[in-house]
Amino acid sequence: MDPRQQELAARIAGRRGAVRGPFRVWLHSPEMCERAESLGAFARFDCSLPRHLRELTLLMAARNWDAQYSWNAHVDQAIEAGVPEAAVKAVAERRPAVFEDDADQTFYQFCREVLEDHFVSDETFADALEHFGAKGLVDTIGALGNFTMLGMCLNTFQVDLQAGKEPPFPDIRGHGRVR
């Protein structure tokens, strides 16, 4: 690595514990890596959404893109943060997830419509706006966009699954190396 890549790798390792997953790819373009890391840190740690919804957003985007690495890295964190296991299983199996909390159900529906329909119905938008405000919806779209880019990177460069992890989706086309 050149000095710029080494600097970024040290910063990433300091914030995230190690340089792994997509960062091993993004470091090939230090400018892209820096911007992707910044947006990713905001989406994961600093945006206005509560932690369990940030994790749900990540899982939904990971499943939308069949991004095994991302799913495996976050499924336990999502459950620990409060996403019900039944909802996680439903997302993994591409079935509708059901949440007891109205705000969580609205959030799920909003994200589902964005990812699957590429649009949000007026009713879902109004419900989500009422629960999360304009800032929350902008943060949600930013998180979905970030986690979509993450899934695209992981799949395109065939980033390995974590050691000892099985593919989480029965209908996945498995790969297994970093290009």
PAZAPA-4460 file (N, C-alpha, C; in steps of 0.05 Angstrom, whole numbers, plus 32768, in hexadecimal, padded with zeros to 4 digits):
% residues 179
    n_x    n_y    n_z   ca_x   ca_y   ca_z    c_x    c_y    c_z   seq   type   mol
   8011   7FE8   8000   8000   8000   8000   8012   8019   8000     1      M     A
   8008   802D   7FF2   8017   8047   7FF3   8010   8055   800D     2      D     A
   801D   806B   8013   8019   8079   802C   7FFC   8081   8031     3      P     A
   7FEE   808A   801D   7FD2   8092   8020   7FC0   807A   8027     4      R     A
   7FC5   8064   801A   7FB6   804B   8020   7FBC   8042   803D     5      Q     A
   7FD5   8044   8045   7FDD   803C   8060   7FCF   804E   8075     6      Q     A
   7FCE   8067   8070   7FC1   807A   8082   7FA3   8073   8085     7      E     A
   7F96   806E   806F   7F79   8067   806F   7F75   804C   807D     8      L     A
   7F86   8039   8078   7F83   801F   8084   7F86   8021   80A3     9      A     A
   7F98   8032   80AC   7F9C   8036   80C9   7F83   8043   80D5    10      A     A
   7F78   8056   80C7   7F60   8064   80D1   7F48   8051   80D2    11      R     A
   7F45   8041   80BD   7F2F   802E   80BC   7F32   8019   80D2    12      I     A
   7F4A   800E   80D5   7F4F   7FFA   80EA   7F4A   8006   8106    13      A     A
   7F51   801F   810A   7F4C   802B   8124   7F2F   802E   812A    14      G     A
   7F1F   8034   8116   7F02   8038   811B   7EF3   801E   811B    15      R     A
   7EFB   800B   810A   7EEC   7FF3   8105   7EF9   7FDA   810F    16      R     A
   7F11   7FDC   811B   7F1F   7FC5   8126   7F32   7FB7   8113    17      G     A
   7F2D   7FB9   80F9   7F3F   7FAD   80E5   7F36   7FB7   80C9    18      A     A
   7F47   7FB2   80B6   7F40   7FB7   809A   7F37   7F9D   808E    19      V     A
   7F1D   7F9B   8089   7F12   7F82   807F   7EFB   7F89   806C    20      R     A
   7EF0   7F74   8060   7ED9   7F77   804E   7EDE   7F8B   8038    21      G     A
   7ECB   7F9E   8035   7ECC   7FB0   801E   7EE4   7FC3   801F    22      P     A
   7EEF   7FC8   8036   7F05   7FDB   8038   7F1E   7FD0   802B    23      F     A
   7F21   7FB6   802A   7F37   7FAA   801C   7F35   7FB0   7FFE    24      R     A
   7F1D   7FB3   7FF4   7F19   7FBA   7FD8   7F1B   7FD8   7FD4    25      V     A
   7F0D   7FE7   7FE4   7F0C   8004   7FE1   7F27   8011   7FE4    26      W     A
   7F3A   8005   7FF3   7F54   8011   7FF6   7F63   8014   7FDB    27      L     A
   7F5B   8005   7FC7   7F67   8008   7FAD   7F63   8024   7FA2    28      H     A
   7F4D   8032   7FAA   7F48   804D   7FA3   7F45   805D   7FBD    29      S     A
   7F5B   8068   7FC7   7F5B   8076   7FE1   7F45   808C   7FE3    30      P     A
   7F40   809A   7FCE   7F2C   80AF   7FCF   7F10   80A3   7FD3    31      E     A
   7F0A   808E   7FC4   7EF1   8080   7FC7   7EEE   8074   7FE3    32      M     A
   7F04   8067   7FEC   7F04   805B   8006   7EFE   806F   801C    33      C     A
   7F0A   8085   801B   7F06   8099   8030   7EE9   80A3   8030    34      E     A
   7EDE   80A8   8019   7EC2   80B1   8018   7EAF   809B   8020    35      R     A
   7EB3   8082   8017   7EA2   806C   801E   7EA4   8066   803C    36      A     A
   7EBB   8068   8047   7EBE   8063   8064   7EB0   8078   8074    37      E     A
   7EB2   8091   806B   7EA4   80A6   8079   7E86   80A3   8079    38      S     A
   7E7B   809E   8061   7E5E   809A   805F   7E55   8081   806F    39      L     A
   7E65   806C   806D   7E5F   8053   807C   7E5F   8057   809A    40      G     A
   7E73   8066   80A3   7E74   806C   80C0   7E5C   807C   80C9    41      A     A
   7E54   8090   80B9   7E3C   809F   80BF   7E23   808D   80C0    42      F     A
   7E20   807D   80AC   7E08   806B   80AA   7E07   8057   80C1    43      A     A
   7E1E   804D   80C8   7E1F   8038   80DD   7E1F   8043   80F9    44      R     A
   7E2C   805A   80FE   7E31   8062   8119   7E24   807D   8121    45      F     A
   7E20   808F   810D   7E1A   80AB   8114   7DFF   80B6   810A    46      D     A
   7DF1   80A7   80F9   7DD9   80B3   80EE   7DC3   80B3   8103    47      C     A
   7DAC   80C0   80FC   7D97   80C5   8110   7D86   80AC   8117    48      S     A
   7D8A   8097   8108   7D7A   807F   810E   7D84   8070   8126    49      L     A
   7D72   8063   8135   7D7B   8053   814C   7D8B   803B   8141    50      P     A
   7D9C   8030   8152   7DAE   801B   814A   7DA0   8003   813D    51      R     A
   7D8A   7FFA   8148   7D7D   7FE2   813D   7D72   7FE8   8120    52      H     A
   7D6A   8000   811A   7D61   8006   80FF   7D79   800A   80EC    53      L     A
   7D90   8014   80F6   7DA8   8015   80E5   7DB0   7FF9   80DD    54      R     A
   7DAF   7FE6   80F1   7DB6   7FCB   80EB   7DA2   7FBD   80D8    55      E     A
   7D88   7FC3   80DC   7D74   7FB8   80CB   7D78   7FC2   80AE    56      L     A
   7D7F   7FDB   80AB   7D84   7FE7   8090   7D9B   7FD7   8083    57      T     A
   7DB0   7FD2   8092   7DC7   7FC4   8088   7DBF   7FA8   807F    58      L     A
   7DAF   7F9A   8090   7DA7   7F7E   8088   7D95   7F7E   8070    59      L     A
   7D83   7F91   806E   7D71   7F92   8057   7D80   7F98   803D    60      M     A
   7D93   7FAA   803E   7DA3   7FAF   8026   7DB5   7F97   8020    61      A     A
   7DC1   7F8B   8034   7DD2   7F73   8030   7DC2   7F5D   8023    62      A     A
   7DA9   7F59   802C   7D99   7F43   8020   7D90   7F4B   8004    63      R     A
   7D8A   7F64   8000   7D82   7F6D   7FE5   7D98   7F67   7FD1    64      N     A
   7DB1   7F6A   7FD9   7DC8   7F65   7FC8   7DD4   7F4A   7FCC    65      W     A
   7DC9   7F39   7FDD   7DD4   7F1F   7FE4   7DF1   7F21   7FEC    66      D     A
   7DF7   7F36   7FFC   7E12   7F3C   8005   7E17   7F2B   801F    67      A     A
   7E22   7F14   801B   7E26   7F01   8031   7E39   7F0C   8046    68      Q     A
   7E4E   7F18   803E   7E62   7F22   8051   7E55   7F36   8064    69      Y     A
   7E46   7F49   8058   7E39   7F5E   8068   7E24   7F52   807A    70      S     A
   7E14   7F40   8070   7E00   7F33   8080   7E0D   7F25   8098    71      W     A
   7E20   7F14   8092   7E2D   7F05   80A8   7E3B   7F17   80BC    72      N     A
   7E45   7F2D   80B3   7E53   7F3F   80C6   7E40   7F4E   80D8    73      A     A
   7E26   7F4F   80D0   7E13   7F60   80E0   7DFB   7F52   80EB    74      H     A
   7DF6   7F3A   80E3   7DDD   7F2D   80EC   7DDC   7F2B   810A    75      V     A
   7DF1   7F23   8117   7DF1   7F22   8135   7DEF   7F3D   8142    76      D     A
   7DFC   7F51   8135   7DFA   7F6C   8140   7DDE   7F77   813E    77      Q     A
   7DD0   7F70   8128   7DB4   7F79   8125   7DA2   7F6E   813B    78      A     A
   7DA5   7F54   8140   7D95   7F47   8155   7D9C   7F53   8170    79      I     A
   7DB6   7F56   8175   7DBF   7F62   818E   7DB4   7F7F   8192    80      E     A
   7DB1   7F8D   817C   7DA7   7FA9   817D   7D89   7FAA   8180    81      A     A
   7D7B   7F93   817D   7D5E   7F93   8181   7D4D   7F8D   8169    82      G     A
   7D59   7F85   8153   7D49   7F7C   813D   7D3F   7F5F   8143    83      V     A
   7D25   7F5A   8143   7D1C   7F40   814B   7D27   7F2A   8138    84      P     A
   7D2E   7F13   8144   7D39   7EFD   8134   7D25   7EF4   811E    85      E     A
   7D0B   7EF5   8124   7CF8   7EEC   8110   7CF8   7EFF   80F8    86      A     A
   7CFD   7F19   80FD   7CFE   7F2C   80E7   7D18   7F28   80D7    87      A     A
   7D2E   7F22   80E5   7D47   7F1D   80D7   7D44   7F04   80C5    88      V     A
   7D37   7EF0   80D0   7D33   7ED7   80C0   7D21   7EDD   80A8    89      K     A
   7D0C   7EED   80AB   7CFB   7EF4   8095   7D0A   7F03   807F    90      A     A
   7D1B   7F16   8087   7D2B   7F25   8073   7D3D   7F11   8065    91      V     A
   7D4A   7EFF   8073   7D5C   7EEC   8066   7D4D   7EDA   8052    92      A     A
   7D34   7ED4   8059   7D24   7EC2   8048   7D13   7ED1   8033    93      E     A
   7D17   7EEB   8032   7D08   7EFC   8020   7CE9   7EFA   8024    94      R     A
   7CE2   7EF8   803E   7CC6   7EF9   8046   7CC0   7F13   8053    95      R     A
   7CA7   7F1C   8054   7CA1   7F35   8062   7CA7   7F32   8080    96      P     A
   7CB5   7F46   808B   7CBB   7F46   80A8   7CA5   7F55   80B7    97      A     A
   7CA0   7F4C   80CF   7C8B   7F58   80DF   7C98   7F62   80F9    98      V     A
   7C92   7F7B   8100   7C9D   7F87   8119   7C86   7F8F   812B    99      F     A
   7C8A   7F8C   8145   7C75   7F95   8158   7C73   7FB3   8159   100      E     A
   7C8A   7FC1   8157   7C8A   7FDE   8159   7C82   7FEA   813F   101      D     A
   7C6E   7FFD   813F   7C64   8009   8127   7C7A   8018   8118   102      D     A
   7C8B   8026   8126   7CA1   8035   8119   7CB4   8022   810A   103      A     A
   7CBB   800C   8117   7CCD   7FF8   810B   7CBF   7FEC   80F2   104      D     A
   7CA5   7FE6   80F4   7C97   7FDB   80DD   7C97   7FEF   80C5   105      Q     A
   7C92   8008   80CC   7C92   801D   80B7   7CAE   801F   80AB   106      T     A
   7CC2   801E   80BC   7CDE   8020   80B2   7CE4   8009   809F   107      F     A
   7CDD   7FF1   80A7   7CE2   7FDA   8096   7CD3   7FDD   807C   108      Y     A
   7CBA   7FE5   807C   7CAB   7FE9   8064   7CB7   7FFE   8052   109      Q     A
   7CC0   8014   805D   7CCD   8029   804E   7CE6   801E   8040   110      F     A
   7CF7   8010   804F   7D0F   8005   8043   7D09   7FF0   802E   111      C     A
   7CF5   7FDF   8033   7CEE   7FCA   8020   7CE5   7FD7   8006   112      R     A
   7CD4   7FEB   8008   7CCA   7FF8   7FEF   7CE1   8005   7FE0   113      E     A
   7CF3   8012   7FEE   7D0A   801E   7FE0   7D1B   8009   7FD1   114      V     A
   7D21   7FF3   7FE0   7D33   7FDF   7FD4   7D25   7FCE   7FBE   115      L     A
   7D0C   7FC7   7FC3   7CFF   7FB5   7FB0   7CEF   7FC3   7F9A   116      E     A
   7CE2   7FD9   7FA1   7CD1   7FE7   7F8E   7CDF   7FFF   7F81   117      D     A
   7CF4   8008   7F8E   7D03   8020   7F85   7CF4   803A   7F88   118      H     A
   7CDD   8038   7F95   7CCC   804F   7F9B   7CBF   804A   7FB6   119      F     A
   7CB4   805E   7FC3   7CA6   805B   7FDC   7C8A   8066   7FD8   120      V     A
   7C76   8057   7FE0   7C5A   8060   7FDE   7C56   8079   7FEF   121      S     A
   7C42   8089   7FE7   7C3B   80A1   7FF6   7C34   809A   8013   122      D     A
   7C25   8085   8017   7C1D   807D   8032   7C36   8075   8043   123      E     A
   7C47   8065   8038   7C5F   805D   8047   7C71   8075   804D   124      T     A
   7C74   8086   8039   7C84   809E   803D   7C79   80AF   8054   125      F     A
   7C5F   80B4   8053   7C52   80C4   8068   7C56   80B8   8084   126      A     A
   7C52   809E   8086   7C56   8090   809F   7C73   8092   80A9   127      D     A
   7C85   808D   8097   7CA2   808E   809E   7CAA   80AB   80A6   128      A     A
   7CA0   80BE   8098   7CA6   80DA   809E   7C9C   80E1   80BA   129      L     A
   7C84   80D8   80C0   7C79   80DD   80DB   7C8A   80D0   80F1   130      E     A
   7C94   80B8   80EC   7CA4   80AB   8101   7CC0   80B5   8103   131      H     A
   7CCD   80BC   80EC   7CEA   80C1   80EB   7CF1   80DD   80E3   132      F     A
   7CDF   80EC   80D9   7CE5   8107   80D0   7CF5   8107   80B6   133      G     A
   7CF8   811E   80AA   7D07   8120   8091   7D24   8118   8095   134      A     A
   7D31   8120   80AB   7D4D   8118   80AF   7D50   80FA   80B1   135      K     A
   7D3E   80ED   80BF   7D3F   80D0   80C1   7D3C   80C2   80A7   136      G     A
   7D2A   80CC   8095   7D27   80C0   807B   7D3F   80C5   8069   137      L     A
   7D4B   80DD   806B   7D63   80E2   805B   7D79   80CF   8065   138      V     A
   7D7C   80CC   8080   7D90   80BA   808B   7D8B   809D   8082   139      D     A
   7D72   8096   8081   7D6B   807A   8078   7D73   8076   805B   140      T     A
   7D6D   8089   804A   7D75   8086   802E   7D94   8086   802B   141      I     A
   7DA1   8097   803A   7DBF   8097   803A   7DCA   807C   8043   142      G     A
   7DBE   8070   8058   7DC7   8056   8062   7DC2   8040   804E   143      A     A
   7DAA   8040   8042   7DA4   802C   802E   7DB6   802E   8016   144      L     A
   7DBC   8047   800E   7DCE   804B   7FF8   7DEA   8042   7FFE   145      G     A
   7DF4   8048   8016   7E0E   803F   801F   7E10   8021   8020   146      N     A
   7DFC   8014   802C   7DFD   7FF7   802F   7DF8   7FE9   8014   147      F     A
   7DEA   7FF6   8001   7DE8   7FEB   7FE6   7E03   7FEC   7FD8   148      T     A
   7E11   8002   7FDA   7E2B   8004   7FCF   7E3E   7FEF   7FDB   149      M     A
   7E3B   7FEB   7FF5   7E4B   7FD7   8002   7E46   7FBB   7FF7   150      L     A
   7E2C   7FB4   7FF3   7E25   7F9A   7FE8   7E30   7F97   7FCC   151      G     A
   7E2E   7FAC   7FBC   7E38   7FAB   7FA1   7E56   7FA6   7FA0   152      M     A
   7E64   7FB3   7FB2   7E82   7FAF   7FB4   7E88   7F93   7FBC   153      C     A
   7E7B   7F89   7FD1   7E81   7F6F   7FDC   7E7C   7F59   7FC7   154      L     A
   7E66   7F5C   7FB8   7E60   7F48   7FA4   7E71   7F4A   7F8B   155      N     A
   7E76   7F62   7F82   7E87   7F66   7F6A   7EA3   7F5B   7F6E   156      T     A
   7EAE   7F61   7F85   7ECA   7F58   7F8A   7ECB   7F3D   7F99   157      F     A
   7EB4   7F31   7F9C   7EB1   7F16   7FA8   7EC1   7F14   7FC3   158      Q     A
   7EBB   7F27   7FD4   7EC8   7F27   7FEF   7EBF   7F0E   7FFE   159      V     A
   7ED3   7F01   8009   7ECE   7EE7   8017   7EBB   7EEA   802E   160      D     A
   7EAE   7ED4   8034   7E9F   7ED2   804D   7EB3   7ED1   8064   161      L     A
   7EA9   7ED8   807C   7EBA   7ED5   8093   7EC0   7EB8   8098   162      Q     A
   7ED7   7EB3   80A3   7EDF   7E97   80A9   7ECA   7E89   80BA   163      A     A
   7EC3   7E71   80B3   7EB0   7E62   80C3   7E93   7E69   80BF   164      G     A
   7E8C   7E7C   80AD   7E70   7E84   80A9   7E65   7E76   8090   165      K     A
   7E4D   7E6D   8093   7E3F   7E60   807D   7E30   7E76   806D   166      E     A
   7E2B   7E71   8053   7E1B   7E84   8044   7DFF   7E86   8052   167      P     A
   7DF6   7E9F   8056   7DDD   7EA2   8065   7DC4   7E9F   8055   168      P     A
   7DC5   7E9F   803B   7DAD   7E9F   802B   7DAC   7E85   801A   169      F     A
   7D96   7E77   801A   7D95   7E5E   800B   7D96   7E62   7FED   170      P     A
   7D8E   7E79   7FE3   7D8D   7E7D   7FC6   7DA5   7E8D   7FBB   171      D     A
   7DBB   7E8E   7FCA   7DD1   7E9F   7FC3   7DE4   7E91   7FAF   172      I     A
   7DF0   7EA1   7F9E   7E04   7E96   7F8C   7E1F   7E9C   7F9A   173      R     A
   7E2B   7E87   7FA5   7E43   7E8B   7FB5   7E5C   7E8F   7FA5   174      G     A
   7E6C   7EA0   7FAF   7E87   7EA5   7FA4   7E9A   7EA2   7FBC   175      H     A
   7EB3   7EA9   7FB9   7EC3   7EA5   7FD0   7EDF   7EB0   7FCF   176      G     A
   7EE4   7EC5   7FC2   7EFF   7ED0   7FC2   7EFD   7EEE   7FBD   177      R     A
   7F13   7EFC   7FC2   7F15   7F18   7FBC   7F23   7F1B   7FA1   178      V     A
   7F16   7F28   7F8F   7F22   7F2C   7F74   7F39   7F40   7F76   179      R     A
***
